[in-house]
Amino acid sequence: MTLSANVLLAWYASLMTSTTPAGWYPDPQRKAVARWHDGTGWTKHTTNASTPPPPPKPPWGWKQWLVVAGAVVVAFGVYVGYHAITGPTAEEQEATEQSQAAAAAASEAAFDARSAELAAQSSAEITCEKLVTNNLKTPATADFVEVTTYEDTAGDWITKGAVDAENTFGANVRTTFLCITHQGTTRIDRIN
Protein backbone atom coordinates (compact mmCIF):
# COMPACT_ATOMS: atom_id res chain seq x y z
CA MET A 1 0.00 0.00 0.00
CA THR A 2 1.39 3.41 -0.85
CA LEU A 3 1.83 6.35 1.47
CA SER A 4 -1.09 8.23 -0.02
CA ALA A 5 -3.35 5.16 0.41
CA ASN A 6 -2.33 4.91 4.09
CA VAL A 7 -3.05 8.60 4.65
CA LEU A 8 -6.38 8.27 2.83
CA LEU A 9 -7.29 5.19 4.89
CA ALA A 10 -6.40 6.95 8.16
CA TRP A 11 -8.40 10.04 7.15
CA TYR A 12 -11.37 7.87 6.15
CA ALA A 13 -11.20 5.93 9.44
CA SER A 14 -11.00 9.11 11.53
CA LEU A 15 -13.87 10.63 9.58
CA MET A 16 -16.02 7.52 10.14
CA THR A 17 -15.27 7.30 13.86
CA SER A 18 -15.92 10.93 14.72
CA THR A 19 -19.04 11.95 12.81
CA THR A 20 -20.70 8.84 11.41
CA PRO A 21 -23.89 7.36 12.82
CA ALA A 22 -24.10 3.58 13.31
CA GLY A 23 -24.70 1.65 10.09
CA TRP A 24 -23.25 -0.44 7.24
CA TYR A 25 -20.55 1.30 5.20
CA PRO A 26 -18.13 0.20 2.50
CA ASP A 27 -15.06 -1.37 4.05
CA PRO A 28 -12.10 0.99 3.46
CA GLN A 29 -9.79 -1.96 2.79
CA ARG A 30 -12.07 -4.27 0.75
CA LYS A 31 -14.45 -2.66 -1.71
CA ALA A 32 -16.85 -5.64 -2.14
CA VAL A 33 -17.44 -5.85 1.60
CA ALA A 34 -19.57 -3.72 3.91
CA ARG A 35 -18.46 -3.34 7.55
CA TRP A 36 -20.61 -2.31 10.51
CA HIS A 37 -19.71 0.98 12.13
CA ASP A 38 -21.31 1.32 15.60
CA GLY A 39 -21.02 5.10 15.75
CA THR A 40 -17.74 5.07 17.66
CA GLY A 41 -15.64 2.57 15.73
CA TRP A 42 -15.49 -0.27 13.27
CA THR A 43 -16.68 -3.70 14.45
CA LYS A 44 -15.69 -7.16 13.24
CA HIS A 45 -19.07 -7.68 11.52
CA THR A 46 -18.84 -7.75 7.71
CA THR A 47 -21.16 -8.68 4.84
CA ASN A 48 -21.52 -8.49 1.09
CA ALA A 49 -21.63 -4.79 0.15
CA SER A 50 -24.51 -5.21 -2.30
CA THR A 51 -27.01 -6.62 0.25
CA PRO A 52 -26.11 -5.60 3.79
CA PRO A 53 -28.00 -7.44 6.53
CA PRO A 54 -29.73 -5.67 9.37
CA PRO A 55 -27.41 -4.23 12.00
CA PRO A 56 -26.04 -6.72 14.54
CA LYS A 57 -27.87 -6.79 17.84
CA PRO A 58 -25.87 -5.20 20.62
CA PRO A 59 -25.08 -7.40 23.62
CA TRP A 60 -27.33 -7.06 26.62
CA GLY A 61 -26.32 -4.22 28.84
CA TRP A 62 -27.16 -3.44 32.42
CA LYS A 63 -30.45 -1.78 31.41
CA GLN A 64 -31.79 -4.96 29.82
CA TRP A 65 -30.73 -7.03 32.84
CA LEU A 66 -32.33 -4.46 35.14
CA VAL A 67 -35.63 -4.82 33.26
CA VAL A 68 -35.47 -8.63 33.54
CA ALA A 69 -34.61 -8.44 37.26
CA GLY A 70 -37.50 -6.03 37.81
CA ALA A 71 -39.88 -8.39 36.05
CA VAL A 72 -38.73 -11.30 38.23
CA VAL A 73 -39.18 -9.24 41.40
CA VAL A 74 -42.67 -8.16 40.33
CA ALA A 75 -43.65 -11.75 39.46
CA PHE A 76 -42.37 -12.99 42.82
CA GLY A 77 -44.24 -10.20 44.61
CA VAL A 78 -47.47 -11.11 42.82
CA TYR A 79 -46.97 -14.78 43.75
CA VAL A 80 -46.28 -14.00 47.42
CA GLY A 81 -49.10 -11.47 47.57
CA TYR A 82 -51.59 -13.89 46.05
CA HIS A 83 -50.71 -16.60 48.55
CA ALA A 84 -50.69 -14.13 51.45
CA ILE A 85 -54.19 -12.97 50.56
CA THR A 86 -55.70 -16.35 49.70
CA GLY A 87 -53.74 -18.42 52.25
CA PRO A 88 -53.91 -22.19 52.40
CA THR A 89 -57.22 -23.99 52.19
CA ALA A 90 -58.66 -25.67 55.29
CA GLU A 91 -57.57 -29.07 53.94
CA GLU A 92 -54.03 -27.81 53.29
CA GLN A 93 -53.85 -26.27 56.75
CA GLU A 94 -55.11 -29.50 58.38
CA ALA A 95 -52.61 -31.59 56.38
CA THR A 96 -49.78 -29.27 57.41
CA GLU A 97 -50.79 -29.47 61.08
CA GLN A 98 -51.05 -33.28 60.93
CA SER A 99 -47.64 -33.50 59.26
CA GLN A 100 -46.09 -31.25 61.90
CA ALA A 101 -47.73 -33.25 64.71
CA ALA A 102 -46.46 -36.54 63.24
CA ALA A 103 -42.95 -35.12 62.89
CA ALA A 104 -43.02 -33.87 66.50
CA ALA A 105 -44.26 -37.26 67.75
CA ALA A 106 -41.55 -39.10 65.81
CA SER A 107 -38.89 -36.75 67.16
CA GLU A 108 -40.15 -37.21 70.73
CA ALA A 109 -40.22 -41.00 70.33
CA ALA A 110 -36.65 -40.99 69.02
CA PHE A 111 -35.58 -38.77 71.92
CA ASP A 112 -37.28 -41.07 74.44
CA ALA A 113 -35.68 -44.16 72.90
CA ARG A 114 -32.23 -42.54 72.95
CA SER A 115 -32.78 -41.38 76.55
CA ALA A 116 -33.72 -44.92 77.62
CA GLU A 117 -30.68 -46.30 75.81
CA LEU A 118 -28.36 -43.79 77.51
CA ALA A 119 -29.93 -44.52 80.89
CA ALA A 120 -29.40 -48.28 80.46
CA GLN A 121 -25.82 -47.68 79.27
CA SER A 122 -25.06 -45.36 82.20
CA SER A 123 -26.65 -47.73 84.71
CA ALA A 124 -24.63 -50.68 83.38
CA GLU A 125 -21.40 -48.66 83.49
CA ILE A 126 -22.00 -47.26 87.00
CA THR A 127 -22.94 -50.67 88.41
CA CYS A 128 -19.88 -52.28 86.81
CA GLU A 129 -17.55 -49.63 88.27
CA LYS A 130 -19.09 -50.19 91.75
CA LEU A 131 -18.53 -53.95 91.49
CA VAL A 132 -14.92 -53.47 90.34
CA THR A 133 -14.27 -50.92 93.10
CA ASN A 134 -15.48 -53.42 95.73
CA ASN A 135 -12.83 -55.90 94.47
CA LEU A 136 -9.91 -53.47 94.93
CA LYS A 137 -7.56 -53.48 97.97
CA THR A 138 -7.78 -49.67 98.32
CA PRO A 139 -11.07 -48.59 96.66
CA ALA A 140 -10.61 -44.92 97.60
CA THR A 141 -7.67 -44.65 95.16
CA ALA A 142 -9.60 -45.99 92.12
CA ASP A 143 -9.21 -44.01 88.90
CA PHE A 144 -11.17 -45.52 85.98
CA VAL A 145 -9.67 -45.04 82.50
CA GLU A 146 -10.62 -46.06 78.97
CA VAL A 147 -14.08 -47.30 80.05
CA THR A 148 -16.50 -48.09 77.21
CA THR A 149 -20.00 -49.48 77.35
CA TYR A 150 -21.89 -50.82 74.34
CA GLU A 151 -24.85 -53.05 73.57
CA ASP A 152 -24.05 -56.38 71.92
CA THR A 153 -26.20 -58.25 69.42
CA ALA A 154 -27.95 -60.24 72.19
CA GLY A 155 -29.11 -57.02 73.86
CA ASP A 156 -26.67 -57.25 76.77
CA TRP A 157 -24.57 -54.27 77.85
CA ILE A 158 -20.82 -54.88 77.81
CA THR A 159 -18.64 -52.59 79.95
CA LYS A 160 -14.87 -52.86 79.70
CA GLY A 161 -11.92 -50.75 80.67
CA ALA A 162 -9.18 -50.32 83.21
CA VAL A 163 -8.78 -48.95 86.71
CA ASP A 164 -5.65 -47.57 88.34
CA ALA A 165 -5.53 -48.11 92.11
CA GLU A 166 -3.00 -48.66 94.87
CA ASN A 167 -2.35 -52.17 96.09
CA THR A 168 -1.71 -53.08 99.75
CA PHE A 169 1.93 -51.96 99.42
CA GLY A 170 0.97 -48.48 98.08
CA ALA A 171 2.07 -49.15 94.50
CA ASN A 172 -0.21 -47.93 91.72
CA VAL A 173 -1.43 -50.95 89.70
CA ARG A 174 -3.58 -51.06 86.57
CA THR A 175 -6.35 -53.68 86.49
CA THR A 176 -8.48 -54.45 83.44
CA PHE A 177 -12.07 -55.61 83.69
CA LEU A 178 -15.10 -56.69 81.68
CA CYS A 179 -18.70 -56.65 82.99
CA ILE A 180 -21.88 -57.97 81.41
CA THR A 181 -25.30 -56.51 82.21
CA HIS A 182 -28.08 -58.91 81.27
CA GLN A 183 -31.70 -57.83 81.85
CA GLY A 184 -30.66 -55.24 84.43
CA THR A 185 -28.32 -57.53 86.39
CA THR A 186 -24.62 -56.76 86.20
CA ARG A 187 -21.81 -59.24 86.92
CA ILE A 188 -18.02 -59.08 86.54
CA ASP A 189 -17.00 -61.45 83.77
CA ARG A 190 -13.25 -60.86 83.96
CA ILE A 191 -10.91 -58.84 86.17
CA ASN A 192 -7.09 -59.01 86.13
DRENVEX-790503 format. One record per residue: z, y, x of N, C-alpha, C in turn. Coordinates in steps of 0.1 Angstrom, whole numbers, plus 5000, padded with zeros to 4 digits. Layout:
BEGIN
[pt [Z, Y, X], [Z, Y, X], [Z, Y, X]],
...
//
This chain:
BEGIN
[pt [5000, 4988, 5009], [5000, 5000, 5000], [5000, 5012, 5009]],
[pt [4993, 5022, 5006], [4992, 5034, 5014], [5003, 5044, 5011]],
[pt [5004, 5054, 5020], [5015, 5064, 5018], [5014, 5071, 5005]],
[pt [5002, 5075, 5002], [5000, 5082, 4989], [5003, 5074, 4977]],
[pt [5001, 5061, 4978], [5004, 5052, 4967], [5019, 5050, 4965]],
[pt [5026, 5050, 4977], [5041, 5049, 4977], [5047, 5062, 4971]],
[pt [5042, 5073, 4975], [5047, 5086, 4970], [5044, 5087, 4955]],
[pt [5032, 5082, 4950], [5028, 5083, 4936], [5038, 5073, 4928]],
[pt [5040, 5062, 4934], [5049, 5052, 4927], [5063, 5057, 4926]],
[pt [5068, 5064, 4936], [5082, 5070, 4936], [5082, 5081, 4926]],
[pt [5072, 5089, 4926], [5071, 5100, 4916], [5071, 5095, 4902]],
[pt [5063, 5085, 4900], [5062, 5079, 4886], [5075, 5072, 4882]],
[pt [5082, 5066, 4891], [5094, 5059, 4888], [5105, 5070, 4885]],
[pt [5105, 5081, 4893], [5115, 5091, 4890], [5112, 5098, 4877]],
[pt [5100, 5100, 4874], [5096, 5106, 4861], [5100, 5098, 4849]],
[pt [5098, 5084, 4851], [5101, 5075, 4840], [5117, 5074, 4838]],
[pt [5124, 5075, 4849], [5139, 5073, 4847], [5146, 5086, 4843]],
[pt [5140, 5097, 4844], [5147, 5109, 4841], [5144, 5115, 4827]],
[pt [5132, 5113, 4822], [5128, 5119, 4810], [5122, 5110, 4799]],
[pt [5121, 5098, 4802], [5114, 5088, 4793], [5124, 5081, 4783]],
[pt [5120, 5081, 4770], [5128, 5074, 4761], [5126, 5059, 4763]],
[pt [5135, 5050, 4758], [5133, 5036, 4759], [5120, 5031, 4752]],
[pt [5113, 5022, 4759], [5101, 5016, 4753], [5093, 5009, 4763]],
[pt [5081, 5003, 4759], [5072, 4996, 4768], [5063, 5005, 4774]],
[pt [5061, 5004, 4787], [5052, 5013, 4795], [5044, 5005, 4804]],
[pt [5033, 5009, 4809], [5025, 5002, 4819], [5033, 5001, 4831]],
[pt [5033, 4989, 4837], [5041, 4986, 4849], [5034, 4994, 4861]],
[pt [5041, 5002, 4868], [5035, 5010, 4879], [5029, 5001, 4890]],
[pt [5033, 4989, 4891], [5028, 4980, 4902], [5017, 4971, 4897]],
[pt [5018, 4967, 4885], [5008, 4957, 4879], [5002, 4963, 4866]],
[pt [4989, 4966, 4866], [4983, 4973, 4855], [4982, 4965, 4843]],
[pt [4980, 4952, 4843], [4979, 4944, 4831], [4992, 4940, 4825]],
[pt [5003, 4945, 4830], [5016, 4941, 4826], [5023, 4954, 4820]],
[pt [5030, 4952, 4809], [5039, 4963, 4804], [5053, 4959, 4808]],
[pt [5062, 4969, 4812], [5075, 4967, 4815], [5084, 4975, 4806]],
[pt [5096, 4970, 4803], [5105, 4977, 4794], [5113, 4987, 4802]],
[pt [5113, 4999, 4797], [5121, 5010, 4803], [5132, 5013, 4793]],
[pt [5145, 5012, 4797], [5156, 5013, 4787], [5161, 5028, 4785]],
[pt [5154, 5037, 4791], [5158, 5051, 4790], [5165, 5056, 4802]],
[pt [5170, 5047, 4810], [5177, 5051, 4823], [5170, 5044, 4835]],
[pt [5163, 5033, 4832], [5157, 5026, 4844], [5149, 5014, 4839]],
[pt [5141, 5009, 4848], [5133, 4997, 4845], [5141, 4985, 4844]],
[pt [5138, 4976, 4835], [5145, 4963, 4833], [5136, 4952, 4839]],
[pt [5140, 4940, 4838], [5132, 4928, 4843], [5123, 4923, 4832]],
[pt [5123, 4928, 4820], [5115, 4923, 4809], [5101, 4928, 4811]],
[pt [5091, 4919, 4811], [5077, 4922, 4812], [5069, 4915, 4801]],
[pt [5057, 4920, 4798], [5048, 4913, 4788], [5034, 4917, 4791]],
[pt [5025, 4911, 4784], [5011, 4915, 4785], [5009, 4929, 4780]],
[pt [5003, 4938, 4787], [5002, 4952, 4784], [4994, 4954, 4771]],
[pt [4985, 4946, 4767], [4977, 4948, 4755], [4985, 4946, 4742]],
[pt [4995, 4936, 4742], [5003, 4934, 4730], [5017, 4933, 4734]],
[pt [5024, 4944, 4735], [5038, 4944, 4739], [5046, 4939, 4727]],
[pt [5056, 4931, 4730], [5065, 4926, 4720], [5075, 4936, 4716]],
[pt [5083, 4934, 4706], [5094, 4943, 4703], [5104, 4945, 4714]],
[pt [5111, 4955, 4715], [5120, 4958, 4726], [5131, 4947, 4726]],
[pt [5135, 4943, 4738], [5145, 4933, 4740], [5158, 4938, 4733]],
[pt [5166, 4928, 4728], [5178, 4932, 4721], [5189, 4935, 4732]],
[pt [5196, 4945, 4731], [5206, 4948, 4741], [5218, 4938, 4740]],
[pt [5225, 4935, 4750], [5236, 4926, 4749], [5247, 4932, 4741]],
[pt [5255, 4924, 4735], [5266, 4929, 4727], [5276, 4938, 4735]],
[pt [5279, 4949, 4730], [5288, 4958, 4737], [5302, 4957, 4730]],
[pt [5311, 4966, 4734], [5324, 4966, 4728], [5324, 4970, 4714]],
[pt [5315, 4978, 4709], [5314, 4982, 4695], [5311, 4970, 4686]],
[pt [5301, 4962, 4690], [5298, 4950, 4682], [5310, 4941, 4681]],
[pt [5317, 4939, 4693], [5328, 4930, 4693], [5340, 4936, 4685]],
[pt [5341, 4949, 4685], [5351, 4955, 4677], [5349, 4953, 4662]],
[pt [5336, 4954, 4658], [5333, 4952, 4644], [5336, 4937, 4640]],
[pt [5332, 4928, 4648], [5335, 4914, 4645], [5351, 4912, 4644]],
[pt [5358, 4917, 4654], [5373, 4916, 4654], [5379, 4922, 4641]],
[pt [5373, 4933, 4637], [5378, 4940, 4625], [5375, 4931, 4613]],
[pt [5364, 4925, 4612], [5360, 4916, 4601], [5370, 4904, 4601]],
[pt [5373, 4898, 4612], [5382, 4887, 4613], [5396, 4891, 4608]],
[pt [5401, 4903, 4612], [5414, 4908, 4608], [5414, 4910, 4593]],
[pt [5404, 4916, 4588], [5403, 4918, 4573], [5403, 4905, 4566]],
[pt [5395, 4895, 4570], [5395, 4882, 4564], [5408, 4876, 4564]],
[pt [5415, 4876, 4575], [5428, 4870, 4576], [5438, 4877, 4567]],
[pt [5437, 4890, 4566], [5446, 4898, 4558], [5444, 4894, 4543]],
[pt [5431, 4893, 4539], [5428, 4889, 4525], [5434, 4875, 4522]],
[pt [5432, 4866, 4532], [5437, 4852, 4530], [5453, 4852, 4529]],
[pt [5460, 4859, 4538], [5474, 4860, 4537], [5479, 4867, 4524]],
[pt [5472, 4878, 4521], [5476, 4885, 4509], [5474, 4877, 4496]],
[pt [5463, 4870, 4496], [5461, 4861, 4484], [5472, 4851, 4483]],
[pt [5475, 4844, 4494], [5485, 4834, 4493], [5499, 4840, 4491]],
[pt [5502, 4852, 4495], [5514, 4859, 4493], [5516, 4862, 4478]],
[pt [5505, 4866, 4472], [5506, 4870, 4458], [5506, 4858, 4449]],
[pt [5498, 4848, 4452], [5497, 4837, 4443], [5508, 4827, 4446]],
[pt [5512, 4825, 4459], [5522, 4816, 4463], [5519, 4801, 4459]],
[pt [5527, 4792, 4464], [5524, 4778, 4461], [5527, 4775, 4446]],
[pt [5520, 4765, 4441], [5522, 4760, 4428], [5535, 4753, 4427]],
[pt [5540, 4750, 4415], [5553, 4743, 4413], [5552, 4729, 4420]],
[pt [5541, 4723, 4418], [5539, 4709, 4424], [5540, 4710, 4439]],
[pt [5533, 4720, 4445], [5533, 4722, 4460], [5547, 4725, 4465]],
[pt [5554, 4734, 4458], [5568, 4737, 4461], [5577, 4725, 4461]],
[pt [5576, 4717, 4450], [5584, 4705, 4449], [5581, 4695, 4460]],
[pt [5568, 4693, 4463], [5564, 4684, 4474], [5569, 4689, 4487]],
[pt [5569, 4702, 4490], [5574, 4707, 4502], [5589, 4705, 4503]],
[pt [5596, 4707, 4492], [5611, 4705, 4492], [5614, 4691, 4494]],
[pt [5607, 4681, 4488], [5609, 4667, 4490], [5607, 4663, 4504]],
[pt [5596, 4668, 4510], [5593, 4665, 4524], [5604, 4670, 4533]],
[pt [5608, 4682, 4531], [5619, 4688, 4539], [5632, 4680, 4537]],
[pt [5635, 4675, 4525], [5647, 4668, 4523], [5646, 4654, 4529]],
[pt [5634, 4648, 4529], [5632, 4635, 4535], [5634, 4636, 4551]],
[pt [5628, 4647, 4556], [5629, 4649, 4571], [5643, 4651, 4575]],
[pt [5651, 4659, 4567], [5665, 4661, 4570], [5673, 4648, 4569]],
[pt [5670, 4640, 4559], [5678, 4627, 4557], [5674, 4618, 4569]],
[pt [5662, 4618, 4573], [5658, 4609, 4585], [5665, 4614, 4597]],
[pt [5665, 4627, 4599], [5672, 4633, 4611], [5687, 4629, 4611]],
[pt [5693, 4631, 4600], [5707, 4628, 4599], [5710, 4613, 4601]],
[pt [5701, 4604, 4596], [5703, 4590, 4598], [5702, 4586, 4613]],
[pt [5692, 4593, 4619], [5690, 4590, 4634], [5702, 4595, 4641]],
[pt [5707, 4607, 4637], [5719, 4612, 4644], [5731, 4603, 4642]],
[pt [5733, 4598, 4630], [5744, 4589, 4627], [5743, 4576, 4635]],
[pt [5731, 4571, 4636], [5729, 4558, 4643], [5732, 4561, 4658]],
[pt [5727, 4572, 4664], [5730, 4575, 4678], [5744, 4577, 4680]],
[pt [5751, 4584, 4671], [5765, 4586, 4672], [5773, 4573, 4672]],
[pt [5770, 4564, 4663], [5776, 4551, 4663], [5774, 4543, 4676]],
[pt [5761, 4544, 4681], [5758, 4537, 4693], [5766, 4543, 4705]],
[pt [5767, 4556, 4706], [5775, 4562, 4716], [5790, 4559, 4715]],
[pt [5795, 4558, 4703], [5809, 4555, 4701], [5812, 4540, 4705]],
[pt [5803, 4531, 4702], [5805, 4517, 4706], [5804, 4516, 4721]],
[pt [5794, 4523, 4727], [5793, 4523, 4742], [5805, 4529, 4748]],
[pt [5810, 4540, 4744], [5822, 4546, 4749], [5834, 4537, 4748]],
[pt [5836, 4531, 4736], [5847, 4523, 4734], [5847, 4511, 4743]],
[pt [5835, 4505, 4745], [5834, 4493, 4754], [5837, 4497, 4768]],
[pt [5832, 4509, 4772], [5835, 4513, 4786], [5850, 4517, 4788]],
[pt [5856, 4524, 4779], [5870, 4527, 4780], [5879, 4515, 4780]],
[pt [5876, 4506, 4771], [5884, 4493, 4771], [5883, 4485, 4783]],
[pt [5870, 4484, 4789], [5868, 4477, 4801], [5876, 4484, 4813]],
[pt [5876, 4497, 4814], [5883, 4504, 4824], [5898, 4501, 4823]],
[pt [5903, 4501, 4811], [5918, 4498, 4809], [5921, 4484, 4814]],
[pt [5912, 4474, 4810], [5915, 4460, 4815], [5914, 4459, 4830]],
[pt [5905, 4466, 4836], [5903, 4465, 4851], [5915, 4472, 4857]],
[pt [5920, 4484, 4852], [5931, 4491, 4857], [5944, 4482, 4857]],
[pt [5945, 4475, 4846], [5957, 4466, 4845], [5957, 4455, 4856]],
[pt [5946, 4452, 4862], [5945, 4441, 4872], [5946, 4446, 4886]],
[pt [5948, 4459, 4888], [5949, 4465, 4901], [5964, 4465, 4906]],
[pt [5966, 4465, 4919], [5980, 4465, 4924], [5986, 4479, 4922]],
[pt [5978, 4490, 4924], [5983, 4503, 4922], [5974, 4510, 4912]],
[pt [5976, 4509, 4899], [5967, 4514, 4889], [5966, 4529, 4889]],
[pt [5976, 4536, 4894], [5976, 4551, 4894], [5966, 4557, 4904]],
[pt [5961, 4548, 4913], [5952, 4553, 4923], [5937, 4550, 4920]],
[pt [5935, 4545, 4908], [5921, 4540, 4904], [5912, 4552, 4903]],
[pt [5900, 4550, 4909], [5889, 4560, 4908], [5876, 4552, 4905]],
[pt [5872, 4552, 4892], [5860, 4545, 4888], [5847, 4552, 4893]],
[pt [5838, 4544, 4898], [5825, 4550, 4903], [5814, 4541, 4899]],
[pt [5802, 4546, 4897], [5790, 4539, 4894], [5791, 4530, 4882]],
[pt [5798, 4535, 4871], [5800, 4527, 4859], [5789, 4529, 4850]],
[pt [5783, 4518, 4845], [5772, 4519, 4835], [5775, 4509, 4824]],
[pt [5772, 4514, 4812], [5773, 4505, 4800], [5760, 4505, 4792]],
[pt [5756, 4493, 4789], [5743, 4492, 4781], [5744, 4480, 4771]],
[pt [5736, 4480, 4761], [5736, 4470, 4751], [5725, 4459, 4756]],
[pt [5729, 4447, 4756], [5719, 4436, 4759], [5712, 4431, 4747]],
[pt [5703, 4422, 4749], [5694, 4417, 4738], [5702, 4410, 4727]],
[pt [5714, 4405, 4730], [5722, 4398, 4721], [5731, 4407, 4712]],
[pt [5731, 4420, 4716], [5739, 4430, 4709], [5752, 4432, 4715]],
[pt [5755, 4426, 4726], [5768, 4427, 4733], [5767, 4440, 4743]],
[pt [5778, 4446, 4745], [5778, 4457, 4754], [5783, 4452, 4768]],
[pt [5775, 4455, 4778], [5778, 4451, 4792], [5783, 4464, 4799]],
[pt [5794, 4463, 4806], [5799, 4474, 4814], [5801, 4469, 4828]],
[pt [5795, 4476, 4837], [5797, 4471, 4851], [5798, 4484, 4860]],
[pt [5805, 4481, 4872], [5807, 4493, 4881], [5816, 4489, 4892]],
[pt [5823, 4499, 4897], [5832, 4497, 4908], [5844, 4506, 4906]],
[pt [5855, 4502, 4913], [5867, 4511, 4912], [5873, 4511, 4926]],
[pt [5877, 4523, 4931], [5883, 4524, 4943], [5898, 4526, 4941]],
[pt [5907, 4518, 4947], [5921, 4519, 4945], [5928, 4514, 4957]],
[pt [5941, 4518, 4959], [5949, 4513, 4970], [5954, 4499, 4967]],
[pt [5954, 4491, 4978], [5961, 4478, 4977], [5976, 4480, 4980]],
[pt [5983, 4469, 4981], [5998, 4469, 4983], [6001, 4475, 4996]],
[pt [5992, 4475, 5006], [5994, 4480, 5019], [5990, 4495, 5021]],
[pt [5985, 4501, 5010], [5981, 4515, 5010], [5966, 4518, 5014]],
[pt [5959, 4507, 5017], [5945, 4508, 5021], [5936, 4510, 5008]],
[pt [5926, 4518, 5009], [5917, 4521, 4998], [5907, 4509, 4998]],
[pt [5906, 4502, 4987], [5897, 4490, 4986], [5888, 4492, 4974]],
[pt [5875, 4489, 4975], [5866, 4489, 4964], [5865, 4476, 4958]],
[pt [5866, 4475, 4944], [5865, 4463, 4937], [5854, 4465, 4926]],
[pt [5845, 4455, 4925], [5834, 4455, 4915], [5839, 4447, 4903]],
[pt [5833, 4451, 4892], [5837, 4444, 4879], [5825, 4443, 4870]],
[pt [5826, 4434, 4860], [5817, 4433, 4849], [5825, 4429, 4837]],
[pt [5823, 4437, 4826], [5830, 4433, 4813], [5819, 4431, 4802]],
[pt [5823, 4423, 4793], [5814, 4420, 4781], [5822, 4423, 4769]],
[pt [5816, 4432, 4760], [5822, 4435, 4747], [5814, 4428, 4736]],
[pt [5820, 4418, 4730], [5813, 4411, 4719], [5820, 4413, 4706]],
[pt [5813, 4419, 4696], [5818, 4422, 4683], [5832, 4429, 4684]],
[pt [5832, 4439, 4692], [5844, 4448, 4693], [5855, 4442, 4702]],
[pt [5854, 4430, 4708], [5864, 4425, 4717], [5859, 4425, 4731]],
[pt [5866, 4431, 4740], [5862, 4432, 4754], [5870, 4423, 4763]],
[pt [5863, 4417, 4772], [5869, 4408, 4782], [5863, 4410, 4796]],
[pt [5871, 4408, 4806], [5865, 4409, 4820], [5858, 4396, 4823]],
[pt [5846, 4397, 4827], [5838, 4386, 4830], [5839, 4383, 4845]],
[pt [5839, 4393, 4853], [5840, 4391, 4868], [5846, 4404, 4874]],
[pt [5855, 4401, 4883], [5862, 4412, 4891], [5864, 4407, 4905]],
[pt [5859, 4414, 4915], [5861, 4410, 4929], [5863, 4422, 4938]],
//
